[in-house]
Amino acid sequence: MNTEELVTLTADKVIDARGTACPGPLLEAKKGIGTVKVGQVIEVKSNDKGSRKDLSTWATKVGHEFLGLMEADGYDRLFVLRKK
């Protein structure tokens, strides 16, 4: 998704992992994805730059879809679509 599409996207669950270092945001995403239904989206807020690669790699590896990220005020907003 491009940034314009992400701006209009409403996540079904928001996970605030700001202030946690790797692998904290990834672990929170793993827990959070199990709380939404297939076809729903989680948003992970993280100020750990490693989360950009970690979440994308994890989502692809386990069969979900990494929709993209947006930079916010001092943190990233990362979006994952649950596919299974």
PDB file as gemmi writes it, atoms N, CA and C in Angstrom:
CRYST1    1.000    1.000    1.000  90.00  90.00  90.00 P 1                      
ATOM      1  N   MET A   1       0.850  -1.183   0.000  1.00  0.00           N  
ATOM      2  CA  MET A   1       0.000   0.000   0.000  1.00  0.00           C  
ATOM      3  C   MET A   1       0.892   1.241   0.000  1.00  0.00           C  
ATOM      4  N   ASN A   2       0.404   2.280  -0.617  1.00  0.00           N  
ATOM      5  CA  ASN A   2       1.166   3.521  -0.567  1.00  0.00           C  
ATOM      6  C   ASN A   2       0.743   4.340   0.658  1.00  0.00           C  
ATOM      7  N   THR A   3       1.455   5.410   0.915  1.00  0.00           N  
ATOM      8  CA  THR A   3       1.211   6.221   2.114  1.00  0.00           C  
ATOM      9  C   THR A   3      -0.202   6.782   2.145  1.00  0.00           C  
ATOM     10  N   GLU A   4      -0.723   7.203   1.003  1.00  0.00           N  
ATOM     11  CA  GLU A   4      -2.083   7.751   0.969  1.00  0.00           C  
ATOM     12  C   GLU A   4      -3.104   6.702   1.395  1.00  0.00           C  
ATOM     13  N   GLU A   5      -2.910   5.469   0.969  1.00  0.00           N  
ATOM     14  CA  GLU A   5      -3.818   4.384   1.348  1.00  0.00           C  
ATOM     15  C   GLU A   5      -3.681   4.064   2.836  1.00  0.00           C  
ATOM     16  N   LEU A   6      -2.445   4.086   3.341  1.00  0.00           N  
ATOM     17  CA  LEU A   6      -2.232   3.799   4.757  1.00  0.00           C  
ATOM     18  C   LEU A   6      -2.849   4.869   5.653  1.00  0.00           C  
ATOM     19  N   VAL A   7      -2.836   6.109   5.205  1.00  0.00           N  
ATOM     20  CA  VAL A   7      -3.420   7.206   5.993  1.00  0.00           C  
ATOM     21  C   VAL A   7      -4.904   6.962   6.239  1.00  0.00           C  
ATOM     22  N   THR A   8      -5.580   6.397   5.260  1.00  0.00           N  
ATOM     23  CA  THR A   8      -7.028   6.184   5.387  1.00  0.00           C  
ATOM     24  C   THR A   8      -7.375   4.841   6.023  1.00  0.00           C  
ATOM     25  N   LEU A   9      -6.375   3.999   6.261  1.00  0.00           N  
ATOM     26  CA  LEU A   9      -6.596   2.680   6.827  1.00  0.00           C  
ATOM     27  C   LEU A   9      -6.879   2.766   8.329  1.00  0.00           C  
ATOM     28  N   THR A  10      -7.913   2.069   8.766  1.00  0.00           N  
ATOM     29  CA  THR A  10      -8.224   1.990  10.197  1.00  0.00           C  
ATOM     30  C   THR A  10      -7.910   0.574  10.657  1.00  0.00           C  
ATOM     31  N   ALA A  11      -6.959   0.471  11.571  1.00  0.00           N  
ATOM     32  CA  ALA A  11      -6.565  -0.838  12.085  1.00  0.00           C  
ATOM     33  C   ALA A  11      -7.642  -1.378  13.016  1.00  0.00           C  
ATOM     34  N   ASP A  12      -7.767  -2.687  13.018  1.00  0.00           N  
ATOM     35  CA  ASP A  12      -8.716  -3.342  13.908  1.00  0.00           C  
ATOM     36  C   ASP A  12      -8.152  -3.463  15.323  1.00  0.00           C  
ATOM     37  N   LYS A  13      -6.839  -3.444  15.432  1.00  0.00           N  
ATOM     38  CA  LYS A  13      -6.170  -3.474  16.729  1.00  0.00           C  
ATOM     39  C   LYS A  13      -4.894  -2.655  16.624  1.00  0.00           C  
ATOM     40  N   VAL A  14      -4.670  -1.797  17.614  1.00  0.00           N  
ATOM     41  CA  VAL A  14      -3.457  -0.989  17.671  1.00  0.00           C  
ATOM     42  C   VAL A  14      -2.611  -1.480  18.841  1.00  0.00           C  
ATOM     43  N   ILE A  15      -1.353  -1.753  18.551  1.00  0.00           N  
ATOM     44  CA  ILE A  15      -0.406  -2.223  19.555  1.00  0.00           C  
ATOM     45  C   ILE A  15       0.651  -1.148  19.731  1.00  0.00           C  
ATOM     46  N   ASP A  16       0.745  -0.605  20.925  1.00  0.00           N  
ATOM     47  CA  ASP A  16       1.718   0.443  21.198  1.00  0.00           C  
ATOM     48  C   ASP A  16       2.961  -0.188  21.828  1.00  0.00           C  
ATOM     49  N   ALA A  17       3.977  -0.394  21.009  1.00  0.00           N  
ATOM     50  CA  ALA A  17       5.229  -1.000  21.480  1.00  0.00           C  
ATOM     51  C   ALA A  17       6.343   0.036  21.546  1.00  0.00           C  
ATOM     52  N   ARG A  18       5.973   1.311  21.566  1.00  0.00           N  
ATOM     53  CA  ARG A  18       6.990   2.352  21.671  1.00  0.00           C  
ATOM     54  C   ARG A  18       7.715   2.217  23.007  1.00  0.00           C  
ATOM     55  N   GLY A  19       9.010   2.436  22.978  1.00  0.00           N  
ATOM     56  CA  GLY A  19       9.798   2.349  24.197  1.00  0.00           C  
ATOM     57  C   GLY A  19      10.357   0.961  24.463  1.00  0.00           C  
ATOM     58  N   THR A  20       9.990  -0.012  23.627  1.00  0.00           N  
ATOM     59  CA  THR A  20      10.541  -1.352  23.796  1.00  0.00           C  
ATOM     60  C   THR A  20      11.565  -1.606  22.695  1.00  0.00           C  
ATOM     61  N   ALA A  21      12.651  -2.261  23.069  1.00  0.00           N  
ATOM     62  CA  ALA A  21      13.706  -2.568  22.107  1.00  0.00           C  
ATOM     63  C   ALA A  21      13.448  -3.934  21.488  1.00  0.00           C  
ATOM     64  N   CYS A  22      14.108  -4.189  20.401  1.00  0.00           N  
ATOM     65  CA  CYS A  22      14.030  -5.470  19.726  1.00  0.00           C  
ATOM     66  C   CYS A  22      14.357  -6.581  20.716  1.00  0.00           C  
ATOM     67  N   PRO A  23      13.579  -7.622  20.776  1.00  0.00           N  
ATOM     68  CA  PRO A  23      12.493  -8.029  19.883  1.00  0.00           C  
ATOM     69  C   PRO A  23      11.109  -7.667  20.403  1.00  0.00           C  
ATOM     70  N   GLY A  24      10.995  -6.725  21.323  1.00  0.00           N  
ATOM     71  CA  GLY A  24       9.715  -6.371  21.930  1.00  0.00           C  
ATOM     72  C   GLY A  24       8.584  -6.103  20.951  1.00  0.00           C  
ATOM     73  N   PRO A  25       8.764  -5.189  19.982  1.00  0.00           N  
ATOM     74  CA  PRO A  25       7.675  -4.916  19.047  1.00  0.00           C  
ATOM     75  C   PRO A  25       7.244  -6.146  18.244  1.00  0.00           C  
ATOM     76  N   LEU A  26       8.202  -6.978  17.866  1.00  0.00           N  
ATOM     77  CA  LEU A  26       7.872  -8.190  17.121  1.00  0.00           C  
ATOM     78  C   LEU A  26       7.073  -9.155  17.993  1.00  0.00           C  
ATOM     79  N   LEU A  27       7.479  -9.327  19.228  1.00  0.00           N  
ATOM     80  CA  LEU A  27       6.744 -10.213  20.137  1.00  0.00           C  
ATOM     81  C   LEU A  27       5.329  -9.710  20.371  1.00  0.00           C  
ATOM     82  N   GLU A  28       5.169  -8.405  20.499  1.00  0.00           N  
ATOM     83  CA  GLU A  28       3.832  -7.823  20.676  1.00  0.00           C  
ATOM     84  C   GLU A  28       2.983  -8.038  19.429  1.00  0.00           C  
ATOM     85  N   ALA A  29       3.592  -7.920  18.261  1.00  0.00           N  
ATOM     86  CA  ALA A  29       2.860  -8.161  17.011  1.00  0.00           C  
ATOM     87  C   ALA A  29       2.406  -9.617  16.926  1.00  0.00           C  
ATOM     88  N   LYS A  30       3.285 -10.533  17.323  1.00  0.00           N  
ATOM     89  CA  LYS A  30       2.931 -11.957  17.297  1.00  0.00           C  
ATOM     90  C   LYS A  30       1.748 -12.238  18.205  1.00  0.00           C  
ATOM     91  N   LYS A  31       1.730 -11.619  19.379  1.00  0.00           N  
ATOM     92  CA  LYS A  31       0.594 -11.793  20.298  1.00  0.00           C  
ATOM     93  C   LYS A  31      -0.662 -11.144  19.721  1.00  0.00           C  
ATOM     94  N   GLY A  32      -0.507  -9.956  19.195  1.00  0.00           N  
ATOM     95  CA  GLY A  32      -1.643  -9.183  18.710  1.00  0.00           C  
ATOM     96  C   GLY A  32      -2.332  -9.766  17.502  1.00  0.00           C  
ATOM     97  N   ILE A  33      -1.568 -10.387  16.605  1.00  0.00           N  
ATOM     98  CA  ILE A  33      -2.177 -10.930  15.385  1.00  0.00           C  
ATOM     99  C   ILE A  33      -3.175 -12.029  15.725  1.00  0.00           C  
ATOM    100  N   GLY A  34      -2.956 -12.716  16.826  1.00  0.00           N  
ATOM    101  CA  GLY A  34      -3.870 -13.779  17.234  1.00  0.00           C  
ATOM    102  C   GLY A  34      -5.176 -13.277  17.817  1.00  0.00           C  
ATOM    103  N   THR A  35      -5.270 -11.988  18.055  1.00  0.00           N  
ATOM    104  CA  THR A  35      -6.484 -11.427  18.656  1.00  0.00           C  
ATOM    105  C   THR A  35      -7.429 -10.822  17.627  1.00  0.00           C  
ATOM    106  N   VAL A  36      -7.012 -10.820  16.354  1.00  0.00           N  
ATOM    107  CA  VAL A  36      -7.888 -10.309  15.298  1.00  0.00           C  
ATOM    108  C   VAL A  36      -8.256 -11.441  14.352  1.00  0.00           C  
ATOM    109  N   LYS A  37      -9.332 -11.243  13.618  1.00  0.00           N  
ATOM    110  CA  LYS A  37      -9.812 -12.258  12.679  1.00  0.00           C  
ATOM    111  C   LYS A  37      -9.039 -12.174  11.366  1.00  0.00           C  
ATOM    112  N   VAL A  38      -9.073 -13.262  10.614  1.00  0.00           N  
ATOM    113  CA  VAL A  38      -8.489 -13.274   9.278  1.00  0.00           C  
ATOM    114  C   VAL A  38      -9.134 -12.144   8.475  1.00  0.00           C  
ATOM    115  N   GLY A  39      -8.314 -11.376   7.784  1.00  0.00           N  
ATOM    116  CA  GLY A  39      -8.806 -10.247   7.004  1.00  0.00           C  
ATOM    117  C   GLY A  39      -8.760  -8.929   7.753  1.00  0.00           C  
ATOM    118  N   GLN A  40      -8.407  -8.980   9.031  1.00  0.00           N  
ATOM    119  CA  GLN A  40      -8.303  -7.755   9.813  1.00  0.00           C  
ATOM    120  C   GLN A  40      -6.848  -7.299   9.900  1.00  0.00           C  
ATOM    121  N   VAL A  41      -6.668  -6.064  10.318  1.00  0.00           N  
ATOM    122  CA  VAL A  41      -5.358  -5.420  10.310  1.00  0.00           C  
ATOM    123  C   VAL A  41      -4.936  -5.030  11.717  1.00  0.00           C  
ATOM    124  N   ILE A  42      -3.646  -5.279  12.025  1.00  0.00           N  
ATOM    125  CA  ILE A  42      -3.075  -4.731  13.249  1.00  0.00           C  
ATOM    126  C   ILE A  42      -2.121  -3.602  12.868  1.00  0.00           C  
ATOM    127  N   GLU A  43      -2.028  -2.641  13.740  1.00  0.00           N  
ATOM    128  CA  GLU A  43      -1.058  -1.555  13.600  1.00  0.00           C  
ATOM    129  C   GLU A  43      -0.124  -1.643  14.792  1.00  0.00           C  
ATOM    130  N   VAL A  44       1.165  -1.633  14.533  1.00  0.00           N  
ATOM    131  CA  VAL A  44       2.159  -1.653  15.600  1.00  0.00           C  
ATOM    132  C   VAL A  44       2.882  -0.315  15.591  1.00  0.00           C  
ATOM    133  N   LYS A  45       2.839   0.365  16.723  1.00  0.00           N  
ATOM    134  CA  LYS A  45       3.582   1.612  16.879  1.00  0.00           C  
ATOM    135  C   LYS A  45       4.910   1.265  17.531  1.00  0.00           C  
ATOM    136  N   SER A  46       6.003   1.657  16.869  1.00  0.00           N  
ATOM    137  CA  SER A  46       7.329   1.299  17.373  1.00  0.00           C  
ATOM    138  C   SER A  46       8.340   2.394  17.059  1.00  0.00           C  
ATOM    139  N   ASN A  47       9.203   2.674  18.027  1.00  0.00           N  
ATOM    140  CA  ASN A  47      10.297   3.601  17.756  1.00  0.00           C  
ATOM    141  C   ASN A  47      11.630   2.857  17.643  1.00  0.00           C  
ATOM    142  N   ASP A  48      11.565   1.541  17.504  1.00  0.00           N  
ATOM    143  CA  ASP A  48      12.741   0.716  17.257  1.00  0.00           C  
ATOM    144  C   ASP A  48      12.845   0.508  15.746  1.00  0.00           C  
ATOM    145  N   LYS A  49      13.840   1.094  15.124  1.00  0.00           N  
ATOM    146  CA  LYS A  49      13.964   1.043  13.655  1.00  0.00           C  
ATOM    147  C   LYS A  49      14.096  -0.382  13.127  1.00  0.00           C  
ATOM    148  N   GLY A  50      14.566  -1.317  13.947  1.00  0.00           N  
ATOM    149  CA  GLY A  50      14.668  -2.706  13.526  1.00  0.00           C  
ATOM    150  C   GLY A  50      13.319  -3.333  13.237  1.00  0.00           C  
ATOM    151  N   SER A  51      12.266  -2.738  13.797  1.00  0.00           N  
ATOM    152  CA  SER A  51      10.914  -3.272  13.586  1.00  0.00           C  
ATOM    153  C   SER A  51      10.506  -3.214  12.124  1.00  0.00           C  
ATOM    154  N   ARG A  52      11.041  -2.281  11.391  1.00  0.00           N  
ATOM    155  CA  ARG A  52      10.698  -2.156   9.970  1.00  0.00           C  
ATOM    156  C   ARG A  52      11.001  -3.458   9.236  1.00  0.00           C  
ATOM    157  N   LYS A  53      12.193  -3.971   9.422  1.00  0.00           N  
ATOM    158  CA  LYS A  53      12.586  -5.213   8.758  1.00  0.00           C  
ATOM    159  C   LYS A  53      11.972  -6.419   9.462  1.00  0.00           C  
ATOM    160  N   ASP A  54      12.000  -6.413  10.802  1.00  0.00           N  
ATOM    161  CA  ASP A  54      11.516  -7.564  11.574  1.00  0.00           C  
ATOM    162  C   ASP A  54      10.057  -7.897  11.260  1.00  0.00           C  
ATOM    163  N   LEU A  55       9.184  -6.897  11.288  1.00  0.00           N  
ATOM    164  CA  LEU A  55       7.759  -7.151  11.066  1.00  0.00           C  
ATOM    165  C   LEU A  55       7.481  -7.576   9.631  1.00  0.00           C  
ATOM    166  N   SER A  56       8.148  -6.955   8.692  1.00  0.00           N  
ATOM    167  CA  SER A  56       7.972  -7.316   7.288  1.00  0.00           C  
ATOM    168  C   SER A  56       8.406  -8.758   7.045  1.00  0.00           C  
ATOM    169  N   THR A  57       9.573  -9.123   7.554  1.00  0.00           N  
ATOM    170  CA  THR A  57      10.096 -10.475   7.379  1.00  0.00           C  
ATOM    171  C   THR A  57       9.206 -11.503   8.058  1.00  0.00           C  
ATOM    172  N   TRP A  58       8.810 -11.216   9.293  1.00  0.00           N  
ATOM    173  CA  TRP A  58       7.957 -12.134  10.046  1.00  0.00           C  
ATOM    174  C   TRP A  58       6.621 -12.349   9.345  1.00  0.00           C  
ATOM    175  N   ALA A  59       5.970 -11.255   8.931  1.00  0.00           N  
ATOM    176  CA  ALA A  59       4.653 -11.358   8.297  1.00  0.00           C  
ATOM    177  C   ALA A  59       4.721 -12.248   7.051  1.00  0.00           C  
ATOM    178  N   THR A  60       5.714 -12.028   6.228  1.00  0.00           N  
ATOM    179  CA  THR A  60       5.867 -12.824   5.014  1.00  0.00           C  
ATOM    180  C   THR A  60       6.153 -14.286   5.352  1.00  0.00           C  
ATOM    181  N   LYS A  61       7.018 -14.501   6.315  1.00  0.00           N  
ATOM    182  CA  LYS A  61       7.426 -15.863   6.686  1.00  0.00           C  
ATOM    183  C   LYS A  61       6.256 -16.706   7.187  1.00  0.00           C  
ATOM    184  N   VAL A  62       5.349 -16.086   7.949  1.00  0.00           N  
ATOM    185  CA  VAL A  62       4.255 -16.858   8.545  1.00  0.00           C  
ATOM    186  C   VAL A  62       2.949 -16.783   7.747  1.00  0.00           C  
ATOM    187  N   GLY A  63       2.950 -16.079   6.615  1.00  0.00           N  
ATOM    188  CA  GLY A  63       1.784 -16.084   5.743  1.00  0.00           C  
ATOM    189  C   GLY A  63       0.825 -14.927   5.898  1.00  0.00           C  
ATOM    190  N   HIS A  64       1.246 -13.858   6.560  1.00  0.00           N  
ATOM    191  CA  HIS A  64       0.431 -12.647   6.639  1.00  0.00           C  
ATOM    192  C   HIS A  64       0.954 -11.655   5.603  1.00  0.00           C  
ATOM    193  N   GLU A  65       0.325 -10.509   5.512  1.00  0.00           N  
ATOM    194  CA  GLU A  65       0.761  -9.512   4.535  1.00  0.00           C  
ATOM    195  C   GLU A  65       1.176  -8.234   5.243  1.00  0.00           C  
ATOM    196  N   PHE A  66       2.432  -7.833   5.033  1.00  0.00           N  
ATOM    197  CA  PHE A  66       2.919  -6.556   5.556  1.00  0.00           C  
ATOM    198  C   PHE A  66       2.438  -5.479   4.604  1.00  0.00           C  
ATOM    199  N   LEU A  67       1.570  -4.598   5.092  1.00  0.00           N  
ATOM    200  CA  LEU A  67       0.962  -3.592   4.227  1.00  0.00           C  
ATOM    201  C   LEU A  67       1.843  -2.366   4.031  1.00  0.00           C  
ATOM    202  N   GLY A  68       2.734  -2.119   4.986  1.00  0.00           N  
ATOM    203  CA  GLY A  68       3.616  -0.972   4.870  1.00  0.00           C  
ATOM    204  C   GLY A  68       3.743  -0.238   6.185  1.00  0.00           C  
ATOM    205  N   LEU A  69       4.418   0.896   6.123  1.00  0.00           N  
ATOM    206  CA  LEU A  69       4.621   1.701   7.318  1.00  0.00           C  
ATOM    207  C   LEU A  69       4.540   3.178   6.990  1.00  0.00           C  
ATOM    208  N   MET A  70       4.242   3.938   8.006  1.00  0.00           N  
ATOM    209  CA  MET A  70       4.242   5.388   7.919  1.00  0.00           C  
ATOM    210  C   MET A  70       5.064   5.910   9.080  1.00  0.00           C  
ATOM    211  N   GLU A  71       5.836   6.939   8.825  1.00  0.00           N  
ATOM    212  CA  GLU A  71       6.569   7.584   9.904  1.00  0.00           C  
ATOM    213  C   GLU A  71       5.642   8.575  10.585  1.00  0.00           C  
ATOM    214  N   ALA A  72       5.677   8.569  11.910  1.00  0.00           N  
ATOM    215  CA  ALA A  72       4.891   9.517  12.698  1.00  0.00           C  
ATOM    216  C   ALA A  72       5.877  10.382  13.477  1.00  0.00           C  
ATOM    217  N   ASP A  73       5.430  11.011  14.508  1.00  0.00           N  
ATOM    218  CA  ASP A  73       6.261  11.918  15.298  1.00  0.00           C  
ATOM    219  C   ASP A  73       7.188  11.130  16.231  1.00  0.00           C  
ATOM    220  N   GLY A  74       8.322  10.689  15.695  1.00  0.00           N  
ATOM    221  CA  GLY A  74       9.298   9.974  16.502  1.00  0.00           C  
ATOM    222  C   GLY A  74       9.102   8.473  16.571  1.00  0.00           C  
ATOM    223  N   TYR A  75       8.188   7.940  15.785  1.00  0.00           N  
ATOM    224  CA  TYR A  75       7.960   6.490  15.763  1.00  0.00           C  
ATOM    225  C   TYR A  75       7.379   6.079  14.412  1.00  0.00           C  
ATOM    226  N   ASP A  76       7.331   4.777  14.198  1.00  0.00           N  
ATOM    227  CA  ASP A  76       6.746   4.231  12.975  1.00  0.00           C  
ATOM    228  C   ASP A  76       5.401   3.595  13.285  1.00  0.00           C  
ATOM    229  N   ARG A  77       4.515   3.645  12.306  1.00  0.00           N  
ATOM    230  CA  ARG A  77       3.238   2.939  12.366  1.00  0.00           C  
ATOM    231  C   ARG A  77       3.308   1.855  11.296  1.00  0.00           C  
ATOM    232  N   LEU A  78       3.338   0.592  11.740  1.00  0.00           N  
ATOM    233  CA  LEU A  78       3.507  -0.549  10.840  1.00  0.00           C  
ATOM    234  C   LEU A  78       2.203  -1.344  10.782  1.00  0.00           C  
ATOM    235  N   PHE A  79       1.806  -1.759   9.592  1.00  0.00           N  
ATOM    236  CA  PHE A  79       0.511  -2.392   9.395  1.00  0.00           C  
ATOM    237  C   PHE A  79       0.668  -3.803   8.829  1.00  0.00           C  
ATOM    238  N   VAL A  80      -0.035  -4.756   9.458  1.00  0.00           N  
ATOM    239  CA  VAL A  80       0.006  -6.157   9.023  1.00  0.00           C  
ATOM    240  C   VAL A  80      -1.428  -6.658   8.881  1.00  0.00           C  
ATOM    241  N   LEU A  81      -1.705  -7.298   7.747  1.00  0.00           N  
ATOM    242  CA  LEU A  81      -3.007  -7.904   7.467  1.00  0.00           C  
ATOM    243  C   LEU A  81      -2.940  -9.383   7.811  1.00  0.00           C  
ATOM    244  N   ARG A  82      -3.848  -9.848   8.662  1.00  0.00           N  
ATOM    245  CA  ARG A  82      -3.875 -11.273   9.002  1.00  0.00           C  
ATOM    246  C   ARG A  82      -4.472 -12.053   7.833  1.00  0.00           C  
ATOM    247  N   LYS A  83      -3.732 -13.014   7.327  1.00  0.00           N  
ATOM    248  CA  LYS A  83      -4.147 -13.780   6.154  1.00  0.00           C  
ATOM    249  C   LYS A  83      -4.570 -15.205   6.464  1.00  0.00           C  
ATOM    250  N   LYS A  84      -4.242 -15.706   7.661  1.00  0.00           N  
ATOM    251  CA  LYS A  84      -4.606 -17.091   7.977  1.00  0.00           C  
ATOM    252  C   LYS A  84      -4.913 -17.232   9.454  1.00  0.00           C  
TER     253      LYS A  84                                                      
END                                                                             
